[in-house]
Each structure stands twice: as C-alpha cells, then as structure tokens.
Amino acid sequence: MLSNAWLIPLIPAVGFVVVLLVGKHLPRKGSDVAIAAVGASFVLACIALVQWIQRVNDHGSSGALRGFGRAVLPTSEGGLTAVDHSFTWWQNGAVKFGAGTHLDGLAVMMLFMVTFVSLVVHVYSTTYMEGDRRYTHYFALLNLFTASMLLLVVADNTLELLIGWELVGFCSFALIGHWWEEKANSDAAVKAFLTTRVGDVGLMIGIIVLFFAAGSFDIATINAKTLGGDISHTLLLVSASCLLIGIIGKSGQFPLHTWLPDAMAGPTPVSALIHAATMVVAGVYLGARL
C-alpha cells in the first residue's frame, strides 16, 4: 500500500464524479457513494499506517524520527527511507515535471487523520443535512475536498502540492457559501476565498524561487540540497518567507486571520472537517514537509 498510496486520494475523487453526475438518481441521493468512497480510503490509510509501523520496526525505531526525504536518509547510514512512487508528468526541454507519492511517518499519520475525520463527518452529515436543497452537491464537494487534502498530503513535489492546496481552498469557498441565498453566507465565502488567495500568492512565489534555486520541484531533492548547503542563504530566506505567507493565510493566522470566524457561516460539519481538523493544518503540514 505504501507504493500504491495514489489510490487513497483517487477513490474519493472518483466518488466526487459519480455523486455529482448520478447522485440525485440514487436512493440516498449520493450520500452512500460518498461515504463508501471515504470509507475505502480510510481502510487503505489504515493499511498504509500498519505497513509503515512494520517498516519502522524492521529498521529499528531510531531511524523513524530523523527527517523526511529519501535523499536526507540514506540507507547506508542505517536510516529509514521514505517510499516513493513517481513518473514524469510532462517535460519541457531538459526540465521534467513529475507526479507521484512520497510516504513517510508524517504522511501516513496525516492520511489516517484526514480519512478518519472525513469519514466521521460524512456519516454525521447524513442526518444533519437531511432534506437540504443541495444535499447531493454537498456530499460531492465533501468527497472532492477529501481527495484534494489527501493529494496535498502524499504529493512528492511542490507543484503537485500546490494543486491540492488550491483545490482545498476552492472546496472551502464552495462549502462556506453552501447556503448562498443568504448574503452573509456568500459574503463569508468570498472573504475566505480572497483572503486565502493573498497568502497563496506568497506560496506560489516561494515555490517558484525554490524551483530556480534547487533546479527541481521534488521536495526530497529541495530538502537535501538545503541541508547540503547547495542553495544560497538569501534564496532560502526569501523562499521560506514567501512560503510562510501561504501558511499564515491557510491556517488563519494574523494578519490573514479575519476569514476564519466568518467561515462558520457554512454547515457545522464543514466547519468541523475543513476549518478545525484538516485544511487549516495544511499550513502546519507544509511547514513540516519543507
């Protein structure tokens, strides 16, 4: 499962498409498909977690806390290497843009947490949102958010991470404004979208600076070159400062914190899933990963 972690975000992504297209024609208006998709991802995340624990035990517990990248933890030093699975997405001249998964202790912990909380929220929402005028669309967006957050977690490069980062922002906007007929709700959604986009500008600039500094979008390569002193201190300072702006915006920290209280305008399960347990910790996860 560690080598096939791409299945974990893929299943709720497929669930989103199915619920959106045919959910209204199903007996439970698509909620059963959404719950099944997230439940399957939760089971696979549990399998990945168990396999990672076994991997730690096989290598000795000392190597589990030494860092996050395959280049940072060479096997020759007795360290525990991450599990990577990637391919070339597209190529522009000599520059290759990859897509893949990077699984280590930090990632499997987040996979378990995101899928577990999302599953509980999905189940609770069946009663809380019963009779809602956009019941099917609500569950479709919950599935899309879960898939996006899981993509962000397993991403092995900053470009792929950025895609997941922006998708969770879109889902947050759509779910905060779920009851958009009321002006306060639509205003809260727009405020959240615009405020977090300010932070995302910093994130994108930081990713661009890191690419030209390290010559790669690969997170493990960036971390290895940073620790090896192959990137100038000035470029690291600029890129880290820009990344911090993105973290501040997504995590609702001062001065980009004003959107978070207004985000409670959305359905309560959305606040529990997105604005308390998962999306707002994406910034903390990015800080740990880089």
C-alpha positions in Angstrom: 0.0 0.0 0.0 2.9 2.3 0.7 3.9 2.1 -3.0 0.3 2.5 -4.2 -0.8 5.4 -2.0 -2.1 7.2 -5.1 -5.2 5.0 -4.6 -6.1 6.8 -1.4 -6.9 10.2 -2.9 -8.1 8.7 -6.2 -11.1 6.8 -4.7 -12.8 9.9 -3.2 -12.0 11.8 -6.4 -13.9 9.1 -8.4 -16.6 9.3 -5.7 -17.0 13.1 -6.4 -17.5 12.5 -10.1 -20.1 9.7 -9.5 -22.1 11.6 -6.9 -22.1 14.8 -9.0 -23.2 13.0 -12.1 -25.7 10.4 -10.9 -26.1 11.2 -7.2 -29.6 12.7 -7.5 -30.9 9.5 -9.1 -29.6 7.2 -6.3 -31.8 6.1 -3.3 -29.8 8.1 -0.8 -29.1 11.0 -3.1 -25.4 10.0 -3.4 -24.5 10.1 0.3 -24.0 6.3 0.4 -21.5 6.5 -2.5 -19.6 9.4 -0.8 -19.4 7.5 2.5 -18.3 4.3 0.8 -15.5 6.2 -1.1 -14.1 7.8 2.0 -14.5 4.6 4.0 -12.4 2.8 1.4 -9.7 5.4 1.6 -9.8 5.1 5.4 -9.2 1.4 5.2 -6.3 1.8 2.8 -4.9 4.6 5.0 -5.0 2.2 8.0 -3.2 -0.5 5.9 -0.5 2.0 5.0 -0.2 3.0 8.6 0.3 -0.6 9.8 2.8 -1.3 7.0 4.8 1.9 7.9 4.9 0.8 11.6 6.1 -2.6 10.5 8.8 -0.9 8.3 9.9 1.2 11.3 10.2 -1.9 13.4 12.1 -3.8 10.8 14.7 -0.9 10.5 14.8 -0.1 14.2 12.9 2.8 15.9 15.9 5.2 15.8 15.6 5.9 12.1 12.0 6.9 12.2 12.5 10.4 13.6 15.5 11.6 11.6 13.8 13.5 8.8 11.6 13.3 5.8 13.3 12.7 2.4 14.8 9.7 0.7 17.9 11.9 0.0 18.0 13.0 3.6 18.0 9.5 5.0 20.5 7.4 3.1 20.2 3.6 3.8 23.9 3.4 4.1 23.7 5.3 7.4 21.1 2.9 8.7 18.3 5.5 8.3 14.7 4.8 7.4 14.0 5.9 3.8 10.6 7.1 2.6 8.6 5.2 0.0 8.4 7.0 -3.3 6.4 6.2 -6.5 6.6 8.8 -9.3 6.5 9.3 -13.0 7.2 12.1 -15.5 4.0 14.1 -15.9 5.4 16.2 -18.8 8.7 17.5 -20.0 9.8 21.0 -21.2 13.3 20.8 -22.7 15.6 19.4 -20.1 13.2 20.1 -17.2 11.0 17.2 -16.1 7.8 17.8 -14.2 6.9 14.8 -12.2 3.9 13.5 -10.3 3.9 10.9 -7.6 3.6 10.0 -4.0 6.0 10.3 -1.0 5.2 8.2 2.0 6.9 8.6 5.4 5.8 8.7 9.0 4.4 12.3 8.7 2.4 11.4 5.6 0.8 8.2 6.9 -0.2 9.9 10.1 -1.9 12.6 8.1 -3.6 10.1 5.8 -5.1 8.3 8.8 -6.2 11.5 10.5 -7.8 13.1 7.4 -9.6 10.0 6.2 -10.9 9.2 9.8 -12.2 12.7 10.5 -13.7 12.9 7.0 -15.5 9.6 7.4 -17.0 10.6 10.7 -18.1 14.0 9.2 -19.6 12.2 6.2 -21.7 9.9 8.4 -22.8 12.7 10.7 -23.8 14.8 7.8 -26.4 12.3 6.5 -28.7 13.3 9.4 -27.5 16.9 9.9 -28.1 17.8 6.2 -31.2 15.7 5.7 -33.7 17.5 3.5 -31.2 20.2 2.4 -31.9 21.7 -1.0 -28.4 20.9 -2.2 -27.8 17.6 -0.4 -26.2 15.8 -3.3 -23.8 18.6 -4.2 -22.8 18.9 -0.5 -21.6 15.3 -0.4 -19.9 15.6 -3.8 -17.9 18.6 -2.5 -17.0 16.8 0.7 -15.6 14.0 -1.4 -13.7 16.4 -3.6 -12.3 18.2 -0.5 -11.1 14.9 1.0 -9.4 13.9 -2.3 -7.7 17.3 -2.5 -6.4 17.2 1.0 -5.1 13.6 0.6 -3.4 14.7 -2.7 -1.7 17.5 -0.8 -0.5 15.0 1.9 1.0 12.4 -0.5 2.5 14.9 -3.0 6.2 14.3 -3.7 6.8 17.7 -5.3 5.7 21.3 -4.7 3.8 21.6 -8.0 1.5 18.7 -7.1 1.2 20.0 -3.6 0.1 23.4 -4.9 -2.7 21.7 -7.0 -4.1 20.0 -3.8 -3.6 23.3 -1.9 -5.7 25.3 -4.3 -8.4 22.6 -4.6 -9.0 22.5 -0.8 -9.3 26.3 -1.0 -11.9 26.0 -3.7 -13.9 23.4 -1.8 -13.7 25.6 1.3 -15.2 28.5 -0.7 -18.0 26.4 -2.1 -18.9 24.8 1.2 -18.8 28.1 3.2 -21.3 29.5 0.7 -23.4 26.4 0.6 -26.5 28.4 1.6 -25.5 31.3 -0.8 -29.1 32.7 -0.9 -28.3 34.5 2.4 -26.0 37.4 1.7 -24.0 36.9 4.9 -23.0 33.4 3.8 -22.0 34.4 0.3 -20.0 37.3 1.7 -18.2 35.0 4.1 -17.3 32.6 1.2 -15.9 35.4 -0.9 -14.0 36.8 2.0 -12.4 33.5 2.8 -11.5 32.9 -0.9 -9.9 36.3 -1.4 -8.0 36.3 2.0 -6.5 32.9 1.5 -5.6 33.8 -2.1 -3.5 36.6 -0.8 -1.5 34.0 1.2 -1.4 31.7 -1.9 0.4 34.3 -3.9 3.2 34.1 -1.4 3.1 30.3 -1.6 3.4 30.4 -5.4 6.3 32.8 -5.3 8.1 30.7 -2.7 7.6 27.6 -4.9 9.0 29.4 -8.0 12.0 30.7 -6.1 12.7 27.2 -4.7 12.5 25.7 -8.2 15.1 28.1 -9.6 17.3 27.7 -6.5 17.2 23.9 -6.4 16.5 23.1 -10.1 13.7 20.8 -9.1 10.1 20.7 -7.7 10.9 17.5 -5.9 10.5 18.0 -2.1 13.1 15.5 -1.1 15.7 17.0 -3.6 14.9 20.5 -2.2 15.4 19.4 1.4 18.6 17.5 0.5 20.2 20.5 -1.3 19.1 22.8 1.5 20.7 20.6 4.2 23.8 20.1 2.0 24.4 23.8 1.6 23.8 23.8 -2.1 21.3 26.7 -2.1 22.3 30.2 -1.1 21.1 31.5 2.3 19.5 34.5 0.7 17.3 32.4 -1.7 16.3 30.2 1.2 15.4 33.2 3.3 13.2 34.7 0.5 11.5 31.4 -0.4 10.9 30.4 3.3 9.4 33.9 4.0 7.1 33.5 1.0 6.0 30.0 2.0 5.3 31.3 5.5 2.8 33.8 4.0 1.0 30.9 2.4 1.0 29.0 5.7 -0.4 32.1 7.5 -3.2 32.5 5.1 -4.3 28.9 5.1 -4.0 28.4 8.8 -5.9 31.6 9.7 -3.1 33.4 11.5 -2.6 37.1 12.0 -2.9 39.2 9.9 -4.7 36.9 7.4 -7.0 35.5 10.1 -10.2 37.5 9.5 -11.8 34.9 7.2 -11.8 32.1 9.7 -14.6 33.3 12.1 -16.8 34.2 9.2 -16.3 30.7 7.7 -18.6 29.4 10.4 -21.4 30.6 8.1 -21.2 27.2 6.4 -22.8 24.0 7.6 -21.4 22.9 11.0 -19.9 19.6 9.7 -18.0 21.6 7.2 -16.5 23.8 9.9 -15.6 20.6 11.8 -13.9 19.0 8.8 -12.3 21.9 7.0 -11.8 24.8 9.4 -11.0 22.8 12.5 -9.4 19.5 11.6 -7.9 19.4 8.2 -7.5 22.4 5.9 -6.2 24.8 8.5 -3.5 22.3 9.5 -2.4 22.1 5.9 -0.1 25.1 6.6 1.5 23.3 9.5 2.0 20.2 7.3 3.6 22.3 4.6 6.0 23.8 7.3 6.9 20.3 8.5 7.3 18.9 5.0 9.7 21.7 3.8 
